Amino acid sequence: MNQDVLFRSDSPIHLEGYTDTDWADCPDLRRSITEAEYRAKSAASSEIFCLRRLLSKLGILPPNIGSILPNIEELYLSVLTNLVGTIPPSISNCSKLTILDLSYNKLTGLIPNSFGYLTHIQRLSLGGNNLTSDSSLSFLTSLTNCRNLKFLSLSFNPLNDMLPAYTGNLSTSLRTFYANSCNIRGRIPNEVGNLSSLLKLDLSRNNMVGSIPTST
């Protein structure tokens, strides 16, 4: 199954599923001829039914999203005017995720530390919500386990804290880090210089003080 989900708020719900079944082996009947391929089609059909249920009830992320979509690889749910509620910790069970886009919705609550279990994640977009964190931005600690992370957007969320030194322990593959308009205060930690692949860093419109570290 093509394990991507793209859903726009101005689009009707329309879902298509694909498998890697080998149609060429049977050009006349145009159907798969091996048990493995039938199993693949069955699995794809099962996920399509789950996705249809998810999209038809879209308004909150299901608490058991990790068991509904355990094999999802890319999930795009941005700019949905009716998507509210919290990000369920069970999302960590979607362990194959490489892209997760939940930006510009009306999500609230804490950014879950369970994101750290998404070890294949490459792009994480959470900007434009009303997400918060505990007093030490501990979710950033969990994200240090995501060694493939290349893009991280937290912009326009009221994080209301200082950027911790362990921000410098994020993936050395990180190229883009947006945390503008997050009410971050204090200094830019020198450890940010450890992010050797970083090309874009946006910390604008915060309450930061001090000089820009030479390590950046």
Rosetta silent file (secondary structure, phi, psi, omega in degrees, C-alpha in Angstrom):
SEQUENCE: MNQDVLFRSDSPIHLEGYTDTDWADCPDLRRSITEAEYRAKSAASSEIFCLRRLLSKLGILPPNIGSILPNIEELYLSVLTNLVGTIPPSISNCSKLTILDLSYNKLTGLIPNSFGYLTHIQRLSLGGNNLTSDSSLSFLTSLTNCRNLKFLSLSFNPLNDMLPAYTGNLSTSLRTFYANSCNIRGRIPNEVGNLSSLLKLDLSRNNMVGSIPTST
SCORE:     score description
SCORE:     0.000 S_00000001
   1 L     0.000  137.076  172.146    0.000    0.000    0.000 S_00000001
   2 L   -68.441  106.844 -167.440    1.170    3.514   -0.749 S_00000001
   3 L   -91.497   54.421  175.018    1.433    4.539    2.884 S_00000001
   4 E  -118.525  149.918  173.592    0.840    8.265    2.541 S_00000001
   5 E  -130.736  120.240  176.349   -2.131   10.263    3.737 S_00000001
   6 E  -126.465  118.423 -175.453   -2.878   13.697    2.251 S_00000001
   7 L  -137.033  118.147  178.714   -6.122   15.333    3.341 S_00000001
   8 L  -102.474  148.270 -176.137   -7.068   18.925    2.687 S_00000001
   9 L   -67.402  -22.197 -178.181   -9.873   20.708    4.482 S_00000001
  10 L  -100.740   16.166 -178.401  -11.432   21.859    1.195 S_00000001
  11 L  -115.437  145.808  172.786  -11.415   18.415   -0.405 S_00000001
  12 L   -70.248  155.757  178.885  -13.998   15.609   -0.299 S_00000001
  13 L   -71.834  114.472  178.247  -12.861   12.392    1.341 S_00000001
  14 L  -141.555  122.220 -171.934  -11.464   10.248   -1.455 S_00000001
  15 L  -127.916  130.072  175.938   -9.058    7.466   -0.723 S_00000001
  16 L  -122.533  141.765  178.984   -7.168    5.175   -3.083 S_00000001
  17 L  -122.472  147.559  179.964   -4.968    2.283   -2.073 S_00000001
  18 L  -134.515  150.477  172.594   -2.212    0.491   -3.944 S_00000001
  19 L  -125.444  170.783  179.519   -0.130   -2.585   -3.310 S_00000001
  20 L   -93.994   29.019  179.801    3.063   -3.870   -4.873 S_00000001
  21 L   -63.083  148.429 -173.051    1.318   -6.941   -6.328 S_00000001
  22 L   -93.672   93.602 -178.319    2.836   -8.246   -9.540 S_00000001
  23 H   -74.326  -23.130 -174.134    0.200   -7.793  -12.235 S_00000001
  24 H   -65.799  -24.132 -179.163    2.609   -8.635  -15.048 S_00000001
  25 H   -67.912  -17.830 -178.005    2.584  -12.343  -14.213 S_00000001
  26 L  -139.748   71.983 -172.405   -1.013  -12.585  -15.370 S_00000001
  27 L   -65.456  -24.556 -178.341   -1.564  -10.002  -18.154 S_00000001
  28 L   -79.916  -47.447 -178.520   -4.877  -11.476  -19.297 S_00000001
  29 L   -83.754  -21.120 -179.400   -6.627  -11.766  -15.970 S_00000001
  30 L    55.150   47.878  175.348   -4.819   -8.797  -14.469 S_00000001
  31 L  -145.157  156.188 -177.299   -4.754  -10.246  -11.005 S_00000001
  32 L   -68.437  149.034 -174.950   -2.125  -11.435   -8.578 S_00000001
  33 L  -120.722    1.178 -179.454   -1.327  -15.152   -8.587 S_00000001
  34 L  -113.082  152.900 -179.874    0.694  -15.707   -5.413 S_00000001
  35 H   -61.030  -39.082 -179.215   -0.479  -16.114   -1.845 S_00000001
  36 H   -60.722  -37.964 -177.910    1.914  -13.399   -0.683 S_00000001
  37 H   -73.026  -36.317  174.335    0.393  -10.935   -3.098 S_00000001
  38 H   -62.414  -38.811  178.196   -3.140  -11.784   -2.004 S_00000001
  39 H   -64.205  -39.104  178.792   -2.030  -11.203    1.569 S_00000001
  40 H   -62.508  -41.726  178.964   -0.622   -7.816    0.575 S_00000001
  41 H   -66.246  -37.975  178.635   -3.940   -6.842   -1.002 S_00000001
  42 H   -64.059  -43.657  179.120   -5.807   -8.005    2.084 S_00000001
  43 H   -63.599  -40.314  179.557   -3.566   -5.947    4.364 S_00000001
  44 H   -63.704  -42.109  179.235   -3.988   -2.896    2.132 S_00000001
  45 H   -61.692  -40.384  179.590   -7.772   -3.259    2.191 S_00000001
  46 H   -62.068  -42.863 -179.688   -7.744   -3.474    5.971 S_00000001
  47 H   -68.413  -34.474  178.375   -5.754   -0.251    6.265 S_00000001
  48 H   -62.499  -43.666  177.719   -8.051    1.509    3.806 S_00000001
  49 H   -61.076  -40.533  178.876  -11.072    0.687    5.972 S_00000001
  50 H   -64.186  -43.121 -179.406   -9.200    1.997    9.033 S_00000001
  51 H   -66.275  -38.284  177.791   -8.239    5.202    7.244 S_00000001
  52 H   -61.916  -41.574  178.922  -11.783    5.744    6.031 S_00000001
  53 H   -64.669  -41.083  179.515  -13.037    5.432    9.584 S_00000001
  54 H   -62.891  -48.622 -175.805  -10.359    7.822   10.789 S_00000001
  55 H   -69.637  -35.452 -179.452  -11.050   10.437    8.130 S_00000001
  56 H   -68.284  -24.483 -179.394  -14.826   10.207    8.418 S_00000001
  57 L  -105.252   14.622 -172.805  -14.593   10.931   12.140 S_00000001
  58 L   -58.774  129.702 -177.273  -11.856   13.508   11.771 S_00000001
  59 L   174.559  -35.957  170.879  -12.087   16.105   14.497 S_00000001
  60 E  -138.839  155.839  173.308   -9.694   14.604   17.004 S_00000001
  61 L   -78.050  126.056 -176.784   -6.789   12.233   16.662 S_00000001
  62 L   -59.152  139.314  178.488   -7.990    8.840   17.961 S_00000001
  63 L   -57.120  -29.211 -178.580   -6.378    7.821   21.265 S_00000001
  64 L  -103.380   31.634 -177.136   -5.480    4.476   19.674 S_00000001
  65 H   -56.804  -30.012 -179.571   -4.080    5.909   16.451 S_00000001
  66 H   -66.259  -31.885  177.519   -0.970    3.790   16.926 S_00000001
  67 H   -86.797  -23.269  177.557   -2.961    0.571   16.682 S_00000001
  68 H   -73.386  -40.209 -174.458   -5.145    1.884   13.843 S_00000001
  69 L  -127.108   61.150 -175.514   -2.192    2.835   11.636 S_00000001
  70 L   -69.784  -20.385 -175.485    0.810    0.776   12.775 S_00000001
  71 L  -108.877    6.317 -178.892    2.374    0.652    9.300 S_00000001
  72 L   -63.936  139.722 -179.774    1.798    4.235    8.168 S_00000001
  73 L  -109.430  -33.638  178.292    4.946    5.875    6.820 S_00000001
  74 E  -136.083  130.900 -177.930    3.780    9.398    5.954 S_00000001
  75 E  -133.392  114.403 -179.757    0.852   11.218    7.547 S_00000001
  76 E  -111.953  110.889  177.637   -0.238   14.667    6.391 S_00000001
  77 L  -135.611   60.068 -177.451   -3.018   16.246    8.452 S_00000001
  78 L  -104.797  155.492  174.581   -2.279   19.962    8.208 S_00000001
  79 L    54.574   47.029  174.113   -4.582   22.990    7.948 S_00000001
  80 L  -104.752  112.956 -171.190   -7.717   21.133    9.030 S_00000001
  81 L   -65.261  -18.996 -177.221  -10.026   23.691   10.595 S_00000001
  82 L  -108.608   11.051 -179.442  -11.825   21.093   12.719 S_00000001
  83 L   -88.216  109.201 -175.548   -8.849   19.125   14.033 S_00000001
  84 E  -126.414 -175.162  176.902   -8.735   19.765   17.786 S_00000001
  85 E    90.103 -161.465 -174.766   -7.705   17.973   20.949 S_00000001
  86 L  -108.307  166.758  173.704   -4.355   16.537   21.954 S_00000001
  87 L   -88.487  115.179 -175.713   -1.697   14.433   20.269 S_00000001
  88 L   -69.657  136.992  177.985   -2.149   10.926   21.710 S_00000001
  89 H   -56.987  -25.474 -178.086    1.002    9.285   23.122 S_00000001
  90 H   -65.519   -8.050  178.335    0.071    6.118   21.220 S_00000001
  91 H   -61.182  -19.831  178.032    1.285    7.807   18.051 S_00000001
  92 H   -64.623  -19.447  177.405    4.677    6.372   19.018 S_00000001
  93 H   -75.801  -11.420  172.361    3.320    2.989   17.879 S_00000001
  94 L   -82.080   63.311 -165.737    3.331    4.325   14.323 S_00000001
  95 L   -71.110  -10.517  179.537    6.972    3.376   14.416 S_00000001
  96 L   -93.263    0.446 -178.126    7.481    3.433   10.635 S_00000001
  97 L   -58.586  132.051  170.726    6.611    7.109   10.302 S_00000001
  98 L  -111.623  -26.363  178.962    9.105    9.169    8.340 S_00000001
  99 E  -134.216  128.470  175.179    6.901   12.249    7.892 S_00000001
 100 E  -133.794  115.297 -179.040    4.313   13.613   10.327 S_00000001
 101 E  -120.673  106.972  177.060    2.624   16.911    9.526 S_00000001
 102 L  -117.544   24.035 -170.872    0.077   18.177   12.049 S_00000001
 103 L   -74.710  151.469  173.324    0.726   21.857   11.432 S_00000001
 104 L    55.898   55.274  170.785   -1.802   24.694   11.540 S_00000001
 105 L  -121.467 -153.869  178.217   -4.646   22.977   13.307 S_00000001
 106 E  -124.099   40.518 -178.779   -6.181   23.613   16.731 S_00000001
 107 E   -75.696  144.446 -178.980   -4.261   21.023   18.702 S_00000001
 108 E  -130.739 -178.824  176.829   -3.643   21.659   22.391 S_00000001
 109 E    87.215 -173.294 -176.373   -1.924   19.976   25.319 S_00000001
 110 E   -78.376  143.876  168.949    1.620   18.757   25.787 S_00000001
 111 L   -71.505  119.410 -170.435    3.900   17.740   22.955 S_00000001
 112 L   -69.621  138.080  175.140    4.299   14.048   23.814 S_00000001
 113 H   -67.502  -17.300 -178.717    7.675   12.687   24.858 S_00000001
 114 H   -67.734   -8.922  173.930    6.717    9.493   23.039 S_00000001
 115 H   -56.385  -25.864 -178.928    7.818   11.145   19.791 S_00000001
 116 H   -62.583  -16.429  178.251   11.238    9.828   20.744 S_00000001
 117 H   -84.852   -6.937  177.857   10.120    6.339   19.722 S_00000001
 118 L   -86.174   73.743 -170.917    9.660    7.442   16.122 S_00000001
 119 L   -71.837  -13.303  178.713   13.226    6.551   15.258 S_00000001
 120 L   -97.654   -2.732 -174.564   12.628    6.729   11.486 S_00000001
 121 L   -62.369  133.549  177.784   11.070   10.188   11.544 S_00000001
 122 L  -114.326  -29.609 -177.286   12.675   12.643    9.136 S_00000001
 123 E  -135.805  120.504 -179.467   10.180   15.482    9.071 S_00000001
 124 E  -127.347  112.863 -176.797    8.099   16.604   12.052 S_00000001
 125 E  -117.342  111.879 -178.305    5.807   19.605   11.577 S_00000001
 126 L  -122.217    4.224 -174.056    3.850   20.806   14.604 S_00000001
 127 L   -62.633  156.397  172.509    3.754   24.555   13.943 S_00000001
 128 L    74.878   28.721  175.511    0.682   26.734   14.160 S_00000001
 129 L  -117.072 -155.526  174.790   -1.156   24.967   16.967 S_00000001
 130 E  -129.011   45.501 -176.282   -1.543   25.703   20.681 S_00000001
 131 E   -84.277  147.637 -179.560    0.829   23.007   21.921 S_00000001
 132 E  -128.741 -176.994  176.718    2.832   23.358   25.113 S_00000001
 133 L  -146.262  173.968  175.513    5.479   21.470   27.033 S_00000001
 134 L   -74.044 -175.300 -170.438    6.603   20.950   30.588 S_00000001
 135 L   -68.750  -11.091 -177.860    8.974   23.360   32.269 S_00000001
 136 L  -120.239   13.656 -176.772   12.101   21.916   30.640 S_00000001
 137 L    49.547   49.232 -172.793   10.873   21.266   27.090 S_00000001
 138 H   -64.297  -20.514  178.693   11.544   17.590   27.769 S_00000001
 139 H   -61.741  -27.531  176.507   10.086   16.536   24.434 S_00000001
 140 H   -65.899  -33.614  175.386   13.306   17.860   22.897 S_00000001
 141 H   -62.633  -43.846 -179.796   15.197   15.325   24.992 S_00000001
 142 H   -64.107  -34.997 -178.572   13.062   12.539   23.563 S_00000001
 143 H   -69.266  -13.905  176.479   13.675   13.793   20.040 S_00000001
 144 L   -66.877  -14.333  175.004   17.396   13.243   20.478 S_00000001
 145 L   -79.543  -11.843 -176.456   16.593    9.571   19.843 S_00000001
 146 L   -92.441   83.193 -170.932   15.392   10.457   16.344 S_00000001
 147 L   -76.359   -7.616  178.160   18.712   10.302   14.559 S_00000001
 148 L  -100.774    2.826 -175.258   17.185   10.643   11.081 S_00000001
 149 L   -65.376  124.849 -179.584   15.354   13.898   11.846 S_00000001
 150 L  -114.915  -24.892 -175.822   16.048   16.499    9.139 S_00000001
 151 E  -137.549  128.126  179.438   13.198   18.980    9.568 S_00000001
 152 E  -137.276  120.181  177.559   11.585   20.187   12.801 S_00000001
 153 E  -122.350  122.485  178.151    8.960   22.932   13.003 S_00000001
 154 L  -120.993    5.797 -170.506    7.543   24.110   16.340 S_00000001
 155 L   -55.742  148.626  174.749    6.632   27.657   15.307 S_00000001
 156 L    61.037   36.846  169.266    3.629   29.507   16.718 S_00000001
 157 L  -122.351  137.925 -176.912    3.179   27.254   19.746 S_00000001
 158 L   -78.524   77.282 -177.936    3.348   28.768   23.267 S_00000001
 159 L   -72.823  -32.858  169.285    6.316   26.805   24.593 S_00000001
 160 L    54.452   47.280  178.683    7.016   29.522   27.203 S_00000001
 161 L  -156.823 -179.923  177.181   10.461   28.350   28.275 S_00000001
 162 E   -86.932  148.976  176.093   14.180   28.559   27.648 S_00000001
 163 L   -76.107  115.980 -173.700   15.823   26.617   24.863 S_00000001
 164 L   -74.541  158.491 -179.803   17.731   23.884   26.723 S_00000001
 165 H   -60.825  -31.659 -176.898   21.353   22.986   26.124 S_00000001
 166 H   -72.708    1.203  169.009   20.384   19.477   25.009 S_00000001
 167 H   -57.207  -31.558  178.901   18.888   21.039   21.876 S_00000001
 168 H   -69.918   -7.400  177.784   22.418   20.541   20.618 S_00000001
 169 H   -95.002    3.320  174.402   21.930   16.769   20.978 S_00000001
 170 L   -63.126  170.530 -174.707   19.296   16.636   18.260 S_00000001
 171 L   -52.862  135.811  174.570   20.118   14.708   15.127 S_00000001
 172 L   -70.688   -5.917  174.980   23.285   15.778   13.330 S_00000001
 173 L   -87.514   -8.196 -176.127   21.182   15.302   10.187 S_00000001
 174 L   -62.613  122.672 -179.044   18.898   18.196   11.209 S_00000001
 175 L  -108.668  -28.209 -176.534   18.907   20.800    8.451 S_00000001
 176 E  -133.184  128.193  179.231   15.898   22.958    9.325 S_00000001
 177 E  -137.361  109.720  178.491   14.717   24.028   12.780 S_00000001
 178 E  -108.706  122.697  175.693   11.861   26.506   13.102 S_00000001
 179 L  -143.436   39.640  178.743   10.884   27.720   16.569 S_00000001
 180 L   -80.277  151.171  177.468    9.810   31.280   15.878 S_00000001
 181 L    57.342   45.413  179.507    6.961   32.923   17.818 S_00000001
 182 L  -114.740    8.306 -176.357    7.070   30.345   20.619 S_00000001
 183 L    55.381   39.120  173.720    7.627   32.761   23.521 S_00000001
 184 L   -79.321  138.852 -178.847   11.047   31.235   24.095 S_00000001
 185 E  -125.238  170.634  178.713   13.168   33.294   26.467 S_00000001
 186 E    89.649 -160.682 -175.368   16.781   33.383   27.557 S_00000001
 187 L   -95.835  159.128  170.566   19.922   32.806   25.544 S_00000001
 188 L   -78.275  119.216 -177.270   20.655   30.685   22.515 S_00000001
 189 L   -66.461  141.072  178.663   22.660   27.781   23.940 S_00000001
 190 H   -57.584  -28.108 -175.952   26.167   27.329   22.590 S_00000001
 191 H   -64.439  -15.189  176.087   25.379   23.656   22.057 S_00000001
 192 H   -57.670  -26.388  178.046   23.262   24.571   19.020 S_00000001
 193 H   -64.145  -14.173  177.747   26.598   24.668   17.239 S_00000001
 194 H   -73.882  -13.690 -179.101   26.700   20.867   17.497 S_00000001
 195 L   -81.515   80.115 -166.958   24.017   20.661   14.836 S_00000001
 196 L   -68.038  -19.831 -179.377   26.587   20.399   12.095 S_00000001
 197 L   -98.379    1.013 -173.151   24.133   19.959    9.195 S_00000001
 198 L   -65.657  125.678  178.954   21.856   22.844   10.186 S_00000001
 199 L  -111.049  -31.016 -178.101   21.112   25.178    7.274 S_00000001
 200 E  -130.678  121.955  177.044   18.022   27.053    8.504 S_00000001
 201 E  -131.609  118.118 -179.229   17.427   28.197   12.075 S_00000001
 202 E  -121.720  108.638  176.590   14.530   30.526   12.861 S_00000001
 203 L  -119.409   23.615 -176.024   14.172   31.731   16.455 S_00000001
 204 L   -70.167  160.631  176.660   12.651   35.080   15.559 S_00000001
 205 L    58.747   42.311  171.731    9.813   36.780   17.468 S_00000001
 206 L  -118.822 -168.328  179.841   10.764   35.288   20.817 S_00000001
 207 E  -116.057   51.223 -175.113   12.039   36.914   24.007 S_00000001
 208 E   -89.130  152.951 -178.645   15.669   35.952   23.680 S_00000001
 209 L  -129.669  173.238  175.254   18.573   37.916   25.065 S_00000001
 210 L    84.270 -175.313 -177.607   22.333   37.943   24.780 S_00000001
 211 L   -93.047  162.128  176.979   24.600   37.547   21.815 S_00000001
 212 L   -77.039  124.929 -177.909   24.465   35.007   19.019 S_00000001
 213 L   -59.691  140.011  178.729   26.905   32.210   19.915 S_00000001
 214 L   -66.228  -19.232 -178.861   29.962   32.035   17.706 S_00000001
 215 L   -70.199  -17.312  179.569   29.422   28.259   17.511 S_00000001
 216 L   -85.089    0.000    0.000   26.418   28.820   15.244 S_00000001
